[in-house]
């Protein structure tokens, strides 16, 4: 074989091999980069990007070495509690909340935090929607044994379990434009305390104005209306997970504070008038009889003002001080009423129930 022919064959063979490897890598997708060719029993081994945002928080928390943690869902992410709450309760916080965070996941994360850090305070922004059966599709990403284990073992495991792309994008808190399994574009901005910085929402609002913001409010209301009027229930396993959170704190002498997150008045009224209302009262009585709850879920001048929300369910970080003031200040703010900024336990929860019943009667009679 002549040198020229050998070189030609070598080049063809080289590029053919590279093409074969690239095609195989795309089809097998060992690092979960592609969302359009993942199949059960073949290559669907890595978690979705929604899972990455959960797993990567365990990396970030290690850099903070927290002595106080926040638990919850996306509503707590936007509150940025490390700013508002720090004025009253100085501590090193980490926000373990994430989108559609389930009670079971929070229970696992708390076990992990207690085992690996000197946790003194736990704050849980619990929502009715998080306790309902509708979001059971968000199964826990975490293996409870693993999460309850040593952080060095877990972090080594995560290096194998997540893609390098996910690690880089989530750990460095950059903007992402990845399509999640439900076909939505993911745009997460986390700061080092685990909260969302709101940058992409601020930028979008600057570009598109009130028309976009009003559309966000309508979108959320349209999403929740069928949920609140469907055959949802409070699964027993979620109740048990919540009780486990309280017991973990009690066993380790950790201060535990739970609160109902504020929502925009239209979202609250939607719930009050829906068929899920009796279930909502059961939810409140359950929380009141298990450690008590700070209630911010109702209506006042704060929750009636759109400027404190990004949509009907996500408060802006400016809401944080309205939550922390009633909890920690000796002076009762003027905006506090029976439906916002009041603590309820088994001894006084019927005061809240009565206030809600009266409001429901008022709203329905006005229609």
N, C-alpha and C positions, 0 to 999 in steps of 0.2 A: 504494500500500500504506500503510495507516494505521500510525502509530507503534507502536501496541499489537501489531499483527500482525507488524510487522518485528521487534520485540523478542522475541516468541514464537518466530518462525522462527530468529532469531539464536541464541537459547538452545538450541533443539533441535539446530540445526546444530553448535553448539559442543560440546555433550555427545556428539553422535553422532560427531564428529571425534575427540574424546578417547577414546571407547570403541573406535573403529576403530584408533587408534594403540596403545592399550593391548593390544588383541587381537593386533595385528600384532607388537608387542614380545614378547608372551608366546609366540606361535607361533614367531617367528624366534629369540627368546632370544639376542640378540647378546652378552650378558655371562655366559652360562652360569649364570644364577640358578636355573633349574628343571631337574630331573632326569627329568621324566616326558615330555618332548617333544623329545628330542634325536635327530636322525636323520642318519645318514651321507649325505653328498652334499647336505645341505640346510642344517642349522644346527648341526651338531656340529663346531664350529671351536675353541671354547675348551676347555682341558683340564679334567678333572674336579677336584673339590675335593682328592682325593688328590694331584693334581699341584700344586695351589696350595701345599700345605704343603711341597713340594719347592722350587718356584720362589721362594717368599717368603723362604726362608732366605738367598738371595743378597742380598736387601735388608738383612736383619738383620746378616749378616756384615760388611757395609760399615761399620756403626756401631761394631763391635768392632775392626776393623783387626787381625786375629789374626796371631800369629806361631807358633801351634800349632793344628792341627785334629784333630778326632776324626771318624772315618769309621765307618759301620756301619749297623745297623738299629734297630728300636725298643728293643732291649735296652740299647743305649748311651744312648738318650734318657733312660731311667729311672735310669741310674747317676748322672747329673749329675756327670760326671768333673771339671768345672771346680772343684768343691769338694774332692773327695778327692785328685785328682792334683796340685793346686796346691801342696800342702804340700811335695812333693818336687821338682817341676820348675816353678819360677815362670815364668809366661809368660801371654800373653793368648790364651785359648783361644776357639775357636768349634766347636760341635758340629754338623757337617754331616750327622749321622745322621738317618734318618727311617724310618717304617714300611715294611717290606718293601724296604729299600734294596738295590739290586743292586750287584754288583761293578763293572759297567760304569758305573753312575751315579757310584759313588765315584771311579772312574778319571777321569771327566769333571770332577767337582768338584775333584779334586786338581789337575788341569791348570789349572783356573780360579784356584784359590787360589795356586798357585805363580806364575802370571803376574801376579797383582794384589796380592799381599801378600808380605812378607818372611818366608816360612815357614821355621821352624827344626826343628820336630818334627811328626811325623805319627803318630797312634795309630789303629790299625784293629782294632775288635772284630769279628772275622770269625766267621761261623757256618757250620756244615755246611749248614743249610737254605738259606743265601743262595747257595751254590755249586751247589745242585741244580737240575735241569731243571724242577721243579714250578712255580716262580714266574716262568717266562718270560713269563707274561701281564702282569707288571709291567714293560713295556717302558720304556726310559729316556725320561723327559720331556724331557731336554736334547738340543739339537742340539750335537754335540761341537765343531763349529767355533765356535758362538756361545759356549759355556761356556768355551772356551779363549781367548776374546777379551777385550777390554778391559771392565772393570766398568762404566764410564760408558755404553758402548754397550749392554751387556746390560740394565742397569737401565732405560734408556729403552725398550728392547724389551719388558721385562716390564710396563711401564705399559700397553702396548697389548695384551699377551697375556693378562693376568689381569683378572678383574672387580674393580671397585672394592670390592665387598663382601669379596672374598677378601683383598685388600690390607689393608683395615681390620682384619679379624678376625685374620689371621695376623700382620701386622706389629705390632699392638698386643697380641698374645699373650692374647687374651680367650677365654673359653669359647665354643665354637660348638655349635650343635644342628642342623647340616645333615645331611641324609641323603646318604650317598655312593652311588656307582653300584651298589654291591652291597646296598643297602637297609639299611645299618647307620647308626646315629647317630654322627656324628663329634664327639668331645670332646677337643680338643687344647689343652693349656696349655704354651706355650713361654716360657722366660725369655729374657733378652737374650743368653745364651750359646748358645741353640739347644737346650737340654735341656727335658725335660718336668718340670713342678713336682710332679706326682703329686697335685695338689689334688683333682681330681675323684674319684680312687680313694680317697683318704683320707676324703673326704666320704661317698662311697657306703658305705665300710666302717663308718663311724660310724653311718650310718642302718640298714644291713642286717646288719652283724655277720659272724660266722664262717660262717653259712650261705651268704652271698654269696661270701665268699672261697673256701670249699671248692668252690663251684660253678664259680668261675673256674679253679681248678686242674684240675677234671674236664673242663671245656670244652676247655682247651688239649690235654690228653692225648688226648681223643677226636678232636681235629682232626689231630694229628700221627700217630696210630697208622696210619691208612690211607696217609699219605704215605710213612712209613718202610717200609711193606710193599708199595709199588707199584713199577712199573718205572722208577724214577728213575735218572738218571745225572749225571755231571759234564761239562757241555758244555765243549768245547774253547775256545770264545770267552770263557767266564768265566775259565778258567785264564789265557788270554792277557791279559785285562783286569787280573787280579791281578798278573801279572808286569810289566805296564806300570806299575802303581802303584809297585812296587819300583824299577824302572828310572828313573822320574821322580825319586824321592827320591835315588837314587844319583847321577844326573847333576847334581843341584843341591846335593849334600852335605847333604842333609836327614836328620836322625835318624829312622829308621823303626822302629816297634815294633808288632808284631801280637800279638793275644791271642785265645784262644777264650773266649767269654763263659760265665760260670757259668749253669747251669740247675738247677732243683730235682731232687733225686735220682730221683724217679719218672720225670721226663722223660728223664733220662740213662739209666736202666735200660731204658726203653722203646726207646730207640735201640740200646743194646748188644744187646738180645735180638731186634731186628728183622732182616728180610732185607737191610736197607741197611747192616748192620755192615761187610761187606767193603769197601763203597764208602767208608764212614767212615774206614777205615784208609788207603785210597788218598788221601783228602782230607788226612789228617794228614801222610802222607809227602810229599805235594806241598808243603804249607806249610813243613814242616821243611827241605826241599831248596831252598826259595825264600825265603831271609831268616830262617828260623826262626820259632818261635811260643812265646809264653807260654801254657801250658795251664791253664785253670781249669774245664774241662768235666766233671770227674769228681766223685767223692764224698768228702766229709769232713764234719766236724761243722757246717760253715757251710752247705753245700748240702743238708744233711739237715734244716735248720730252716726252717719255713715263714715265720718272721717276717722273713726276708731277701728274700722274694719277694712279688710281687703276684699271680702265677700261676705255673704250672710252667715258664714260659720267661722271664718278665720280673723281673729282680732289682730290689729297691728301691735307693734311693740309698745306703743304709747298707752296701751291698755294695762300694761303691767303694774304701774303704780296704783291704779284704781283697785287692783286685786290685793296688792301687798299692804296698802294703808290700813284697811279695816282689820287685817290679820295681826299686824304688829304695832300699830300706833295706839297710844292711849286715848287719843282724841278721835271721836266718831265722826267721820266725814259726812258732809251734808247730803251726799248722794246715796247714802246707805238707807235701805228700806227692807221690808220683809222678803223682797224678791231679789235683792242684790246686796252682798256684803255682810250677811248675817250667818252665824254659826248655828247649826241644828244638830241635835242628837236625839236619842230616844225620848228625852224628857220634853222637847218642844217642837218636834217635827210636825205635829198636827197643826201648829200655827202656820207653817209653810203650806201645808196641804189645804188649809182653809183659804189662805190668800190665793192660791192657784185656782181653787174651785170658784171663788168669787170672780176672778178674772175670766175664767172660761165661760161662766154664765153671762158676763158682760159682753164678751166678744161674740158669742153665738146668738145672743138676743139682738145684737145690733145688725145682724145679717138679714 
